[in-house]
Amino acid sequence: MKTMLLFIYCLSAVHCCSQTRYPSEKVQLAIETYAYLKGQNAALKKVAGQFPSFTKQVSELQKNAHPVFGRAERNIEDFLQQELNDSQFNAVEKHVDSLINEQLKNPIEKKEYAGSFLEQVKDKIAFSSNAAVPKGIISFAYHDAPHEEVTDGHIINFSTDELSKSRRRSAQASHT
């Protein structure tokens, strides 16, 4: 009897744990990147709305961002709809929208801040080496076709020639 009770207890514990799904790291990355992209788009619209002199620049940035950033956003939406059920996906969208609304409820204090933001976005769109571009953007932009990342020119050439540690090791290896 005790064995049967223990078996039922273990079986129910396993069943309960299997129903609780914690988001995977990839789902978390997707949500973070999705929030970033939606927030950036909303901030660009806010800049254009508050400072009409930046409207043309914002429009150009949005146009330039769309091939990679827009593709990433679409692929993330598709991915999240596959990984989450409808109520979870809707909850994520509502939460992201509420965070964006909270962050953008106050006006931008100075035009210089808006201009600085636009320059940062420009660097991120160009994948400048000094711009911190979230890793999820490239990951999800090419989620549906990974080979296109290379054909689109998103490659980094790495050489160990400039690394002093590798030069020391090669020098040591040649002496032995």
Secondary structure, DSSP 8 states (H G I E B T S, - for coil): -HHHHHHHHHHHHHHHHHH-----HHHHHHHHHHHHHHHHHHHHHHHHHH-GGGHHHHHHHHHHHIIIIIHHHHHHHHHHHHHS-HHHHHHHHHHHHHHHHHHTSS--S-HHHHHHHHHHHHHHHTT-TTS---HHHHHHHTSS-TTHHHHTT------STT-HHHHHHHHHHHH-
